[in-house]
Amino acid sequence: TLDLIRGSRADICLVRGHPRRVEWLKRVALDWQSLQDAPKALRDDWDTVLTALEHDGRALQWASDKLRDDRDAVRFAVEQCPYALEYASEGMRGDWDIVMA
């Protein structure tokens, strides 16, 4: 935690990662649609996909099958954009809690 101005604080988290992963995290942070061009392994990477989903839940369409079937990822995507439900796995599309998110 870093004290910036009296009474305010900011948390800083430094993450060390593979340069290619860091490059894609930056790319997806600037343009969520670039997830569609990401290598398969990074479309299965929670942090990379979550970064895209934070901008638009429709990024779920380019996530791995595993993440399209992940309750937390799908719920987050649908909360960002209800149309993201279309890209969720069949099981998640049939989950009432997800549908109502």
Disulfide bonds with the S-S distance in Angstrom:
none
